[in-house]
Amino acid sequence: MRLHALRLWQFRNYARAELTPSPRVNILLGANAQGKTNLLESIYYLAALRPLRPVREADLIRWGATEMRLTAQYELDGLTDDIQIRLPLQGKRTVILNEQPVSKQSALVGKLSVVCFTAQDLTLVRGEPADRRRFLDAELSLLSHRYLYSLAHYKRALEQRNNLLRGYLEGITTLDSLPEWNAQLVKYGARLFHARRQFLEQLNALAQSTHCALTEGTETLTLQYLPGLPVRAPLPDKEEDWANALLSALHQSASEELRRGTTLFGPHRDDFLIQVQGYEARLYASQGQQRTCALSLRLSEVALVESIRRAPPIVLLDDVFSDLDPARRRHLVEFLTSRTQTFITCTDLSAFDEATLRDAALFEVQAGTVNRRA
């Protein structure tokens, strides 16, 4: 996967900008609040069709403008595609692929493969279960349209089921439609359980080797799936087994759900445990170790996406060198530069050795402008 050209128009703090990146390392250099992360977000939005940060889509449009546009040319397996996205303040987003309007835009999610690390990824280690569920949903949605479809239907079934339970608790509805929503919840919930378990098992194996490389073999990292079900190891292997486990949990908790007016079991209660040297990283790891854990998870996705898509993704790294010692910075750069097209934001060049700087494309970002340094 290679991004050949990128154009921004009225996007975030950019009135207009063009980028012709290197196929390997691209360094975006500039002070804080100049627009470096915005450039990464434009690439991410082209891939995921959603903002990188938790904001409204309208916030992507430059202040005072009526719409924004993103245009990119990228290559996969020797084939080149041109994509354009137009997002107006009023009306619907339009996507044009190779000069043809795209009616089913969800089919394009993940076509441009990216793996992105930002400072917010520390919440994977430090944050709440909801932060880790968002990580699972975001990455699996980019890898599988079936997962994206199932997630949307599960959320709808969960919302309707919870509305029904609350309405019954308040005495304004009956439970006549509960079996229907139970069936929907079980069907799509089983798909999510099954996909998340497989994803975390694959990621665990890759994260262990990645973390070992980043720490020169001094630390071990393990991931453990904690499904939102009252089940013990071994976890179910098949979707039908997950469905049976969820259906059983719903039956067992039926009276308590009616008393509380909410769904107590399902993928919306999932979590996963991150351990360093056998200890929970959230509680016992240092800030540098926590950042390295988050990096290991993201970098492990590179190999995972490559194994699924048969090509390495584009890697976006935003402010990754904070809290990393010089050795871990060096290992990170070495890990990436030989295999992927990478975009790295930074405020200075001290983390890069001469060989990396000599081979990298260096772009200076200042107040919504970007220029390549000769």
C-alpha positions in Angstrom: 0.0 0.0 0.0 1.4 3.4 -1.1 0.0 6.9 -1.0 1.3 8.8 -4.0 -0.4 12.1 -3.6 -2.6 13.9 -1.2 -4.6 17.2 -1.6 -6.5 19.1 1.1 -9.0 21.9 0.5 -10.6 23.7 3.4 -9.7 20.8 5.7 -9.2 21.7 9.4 -6.7 24.6 9.4 -5.6 24.1 5.8 -7.1 26.3 3.1 -5.1 24.4 0.5 -2.3 21.9 0.7 -0.6 19.3 -1.4 1.7 16.5 -0.4 3.8 14.1 -2.6 5.2 11.7 0.0 8.1 9.4 -0.1 7.3 5.6 -0.4 9.2 5.1 2.9 9.6 7.6 5.8 7.9 11.0 5.8 8.6 13.3 8.7 6.2 16.2 9.4 8.2 18.7 11.4 6.8 21.7 13.2 5.8 23.4 16.5 2.7 22.4 18.3 -0.8 23.4 16.9 0.5 24.0 13.4 -1.5 21.3 11.6 0.8 18.2 11.7 -1.9 15.9 13.2 -4.5 17.4 10.8 -2.4 16.0 7.9 -2.4 12.5 9.5 -6.2 12.9 10.1 -6.8 13.6 6.4 -5.2 10.3 5.5 -7.0 8.4 8.2 -10.4 9.9 7.1 -9.8 8.7 3.6 -9.3 5.2 5.0 -11.9 5.0 7.7 -14.5 7.6 6.6 -14.6 9.0 10.2 -12.5 11.6 12.1 -9.4 10.5 13.8 -10.4 12.3 17.0 -13.8 12.2 18.7 -15.4 15.2 17.0 -18.3 15.9 14.7 -17.6 15.5 11.0 -18.5 19.2 10.5 -15.5 20.1 12.7 -13.3 18.8 9.8 -14.4 21.8 7.7 -12.2 24.9 8.0 -13.7 27.7 9.9 -15.8 29.9 7.6 -15.8 27.4 4.7 -19.0 25.7 3.5 -17.3 22.4 2.6 -14.0 20.5 2.6 -12.5 18.2 0.0 -9.8 15.5 0.2 -8.3 13.9 -2.8 -5.7 11.1 -2.9 -4.0 8.7 -5.2 -2.8 5.4 -3.8 -1.5 2.1 -5.1 -2.1 -1.5 -4.1 -0.8 -4.5 -5.9 0.3 -2.4 -8.8 -3.2 -0.9 -9.3 -3.7 2.8 -8.8 -7.0 4.4 -7.5 -8.1 8.0 -7.2 -10.5 8.9 -4.5 -12.2 12.2 -3.6 -14.3 13.0 -0.6 -16.5 16.1 -0.4 -18.1 17.0 3.0 -20.5 20.0 3.0 -21.7 21.8 6.1 -25.2 21.1 4.9 -26.1 17.9 3.1 -24.5 14.5 2.7 -20.9 13.5 2.2 -20.1 12.3 -1.4 -17.3 9.9 -2.3 -15.9 9.5 -5.8 -13.7 6.6 -6.7 -11.9 6.7 -10.1 -14.4 9.4 -11.3 -17.4 7.3 -10.3 -19.7 8.2 -7.4 -19.9 5.6 -4.7 -23.4 4.8 -3.4 -22.4 2.3 -0.7 -19.7 4.2 1.1 -19.2 1.6 3.9 -17.7 -0.7 1.2 -14.8 1.6 0.9 -13.9 1.5 4.6 -10.5 -0.1 4.9 -9.8 -0.1 1.2 -6.9 2.3 2.0 -5.2 0.4 4.8 -3.8 2.5 7.6 -2.6 1.9 11.2 -2.5 5.0 13.3 -0.9 5.7 16.7 -1.7 9.0 18.6 -1.2 10.2 22.1 -4.9 9.1 22.7 -3.8 5.5 22.4 -2.4 5.6 25.9 -6.0 5.2 26.9 -5.8 1.6 25.6 -3.6 0.9 28.6 -4.6 3.6 31.2 -8.3 4.0 30.2 -11.6 2.3 30.8 -13.0 -0.8 29.1 -15.0 1.4 26.7 -11.7 2.7 25.4 -10.4 -0.8 24.6 -13.8 -1.7 23.0 -13.5 1.3 20.7 -10.1 0.1 19.7 -11.4 -3.3 18.8 -14.4 -1.9 16.9 -12.3 0.6 15.0 -9.6 -1.9 13.9 -11.9 -4.8 13.1 -14.2 -2.5 11.1 -11.3 -1.6 8.9 -10.4 -5.2 8.4 -13.9 -6.8 7.9 -17.0 -5.4 6.3 -18.9 -8.2 8.0 -17.8 -7.0 11.4 -18.8 -3.4 10.5 -22.2 -4.6 9.4 -22.7 -6.8 12.5 -21.5 -4.0 14.9 -24.1 -1.6 13.5 -26.9 -4.2 13.8 -25.8 -5.2 17.3 -25.8 -1.5 18.5 -29.3 -1.1 17.1 -30.6 -4.3 18.8 -29.0 -3.3 22.1 -30.5 0.2 21.9 -34.0 -1.1 21.1 -33.7 -3.8 23.8 -32.6 -1.3 26.5 -35.5 1.0 25.5 -37.9 -1.9 25.9 -36.5 -2.8 29.3 -36.6 0.8 30.6 -40.1 1.2 29.2 -41.3 -1.9 31.0 -39.6 -0.7 34.2 -41.5 2.5 34.0 -44.7 0.8 33.2 -45.2 2.2 29.7 -44.4 -0.8 27.4 -44.9 -4.6 27.4 -42.3 -7.3 26.7 -44.1 -8.7 23.6 -41.1 -7.8 21.3 -38.4 -8.9 23.7 -37.8 -12.4 22.0 -37.3 -10.6 18.7 -34.6 -8.3 20.1 -33.1 -11.2 22.0 -32.6 -13.0 18.7 -31.0 -10.0 17.1 -28.7 -9.4 20.0 -27.6 -13.0 20.1 -27.1 -13.3 16.4 -24.9 -10.2 16.0 -23.4 -10.4 19.4 -22.0 -13.9 18.7 -20.3 -12.5 15.6 -18.6 -9.8 17.6 -17.5 -12.1 20.3 -16.0 -14.5 17.8 -14.2 -11.9 15.8 -12.8 -10.1 18.8 -11.4 -13.3 20.3 -9.7 -14.3 17.0 -8.4 -10.7 16.5 -6.9 -10.6 20.1 -5.4 -14.0 19.8 -3.6 -13.1 16.6 -2.6 -9.7 18.0 -1.3 -11.2 21.2 1.2 -13.4 19.3 2.4 -10.5 17.2 2.5 -8.0 20.1 4.7 -10.3 22.1 7.4 -10.4 19.4 7.0 -6.7 18.7 7.3 -5.7 22.3 10.3 -7.9 22.7 12.0 -6.1 19.8 11.1 -2.7 21.2 12.5 -3.5 24.6 15.5 -5.6 23.5 14.0 -8.7 25.1 13.8 -7.2 28.6 10.0 -7.2 28.9 7.1 -9.5 28.0 3.6 -8.4 26.9 0.4 -10.5 27.0 -3.2 -9.8 26.0 -6.2 -11.6 27.5 -9.7 -11.3 26.2 -12.3 -10.7 28.8 -15.7 -11.2 27.2 -18.8 -9.6 28.7 -20.2 -13.0 29.6 -20.2 -15.2 32.8 -18.0 -17.8 31.1 -14.8 -19.4 32.1 -11.8 -20.7 30.1 -11.7 -22.2 27.7 -13.6 -19.6 25.8 -16.0 -20.7 23.0 -14.5 -21.4 19.6 -17.4 -21.1 17.2 -20.0 -18.4 16.6 -22.8 -20.9 17.5 -21.1 -21.6 20.9 -20.9 -17.8 21.6 -24.6 -17.5 20.7 -25.5 -20.3 23.1 -23.4 -18.7 25.9 -25.0 -15.2 25.3 -28.5 -16.7 25.1 -28.0 -18.6 28.4 -26.6 -15.4 30.1 -29.7 -13.5 29.0 -32.0 -16.1 30.4 -30.2 -16.3 33.7 -30.1 -12.5 34.1 -33.7 -11.9 32.9 -35.1 -10.9 36.3 -32.2 -8.7 37.2 -32.4 -6.9 33.8 -36.1 -6.2 34.4 -35.3 -4.8 37.8 -32.5 -2.6 36.5 -33.9 -1.8 33.0 -30.7 -2.6 31.0 -28.9 -5.4 29.2 -26.3 -6.9 31.5 -24.3 -9.2 29.2 -23.0 -8.9 25.7 -20.1 -7.5 23.7 -20.9 -4.0 25.0 -19.4 -5.2 28.3 -16.2 -6.6 26.8 -12.6 -5.8 27.9 -9.1 -7.1 27.4 -6.3 -7.3 29.9 -2.8 -5.9 29.0 0.0 -7.3 31.1 3.7 -6.5 31.3 6.0 -9.0 33.0 2.8 -10.7 34.3 1.4 -7.6 35.9 -1.5 -5.4 34.8 0.0 -2.6 32.8 -2.7 -0.1 33.8 -1.8 -0.4 37.5 1.9 -1.2 37.6 3.7 -0.1 34.4 5.6 3.2 34.2 4.5 5.9 31.8 7.2 4.8 29.3 6.2 1.2 29.6 2.6 2.1 29.1 3.4 4.0 25.9 5.5 1.1 24.7 2.6 -1.3 25.3 0.3 1.0 23.2 3.0 1.1 20.5 3.4 -2.6 20.5 -0.4 -3.1 20.0 -0.4 -0.6 17.1 2.7 -1.9 15.4 1.5 -5.5 15.7 -1.4 -4.4 13.6 1.0 -3.8 10.8 1.9 -7.4 10.5 -1.7 -8.5 11.1 -3.0 -6.3 8.3 -0.2 -7.4 6.1 -1.1 -11.1 6.6 -4.8 -10.4 5.8 -4.4 -7.9 3.0 -1.1 -9.3 1.6 0.4 -5.8 1.8 1.7 -3.7 4.7 -0.6 -0.7 5.6 0.3 2.9 5.7 1.5 3.8 9.3 0.6 7.1 10.9 2.6 8.1 14.1 1.6 11.2 15.9 3.9 12.4 18.7 5.1 8.9 19.4 8.5 9.8 20.9 7.2 11.3 24.1 8.1 9.3 27.2 10.3 6.9 25.1 14.0 6.6 26.0 16.5 6.9 23.1 16.9 3.1 22.8 13.1 2.6 22.3 13.0 5.4 19.9 15.7 3.9 17.8 14.1 0.4 17.8 10.8 2.0 16.8 12.3 3.8 13.8 14.3 0.7 12.8 11.1 -1.5 13.0 9.2 0.7 10.6 11.5 2.2 8.0 12.3 -1.1 6.3 8.7 -2.2 5.6 6.1 0.5 5.5 5.2 3.9 4.2 5.3 5.9 7.4 4.2 9.4 8.4 5.7 10.7 11.6 5.0 14.0 13.3 7.6 15.6 15.6 8.7 19.0 17.0 12.4 18.3 16.5 14.7 15.8 14.7 16.7 14.6 17.7 15.1 11.2 17.7 16.3 10.3 14.2 19.8 9.2 13.2 21.6 10.5 10.1 20.8 7.5 8.0 17.0 7.8 8.6 17.1 11.6 7.9 19.1 11.1 4.8 16.5 8.7 3.3 13.4 10.4 4.6 11.2 13.1 3.1 11.1 16.0 5.4 8.1 18.4 5.4 7.9 21.6 7.4 4.4 22.4 8.7 3.6 25.9 9.9 0.2 27.6 10.4 -1.7 25.4 7.9 1.0 25.3 5.2 3.3 22.4 4.4 6.5 22.5 2.4 9.1 19.9 1.5 12.6 20.7 2.7 15.1 20.2 -0.1 
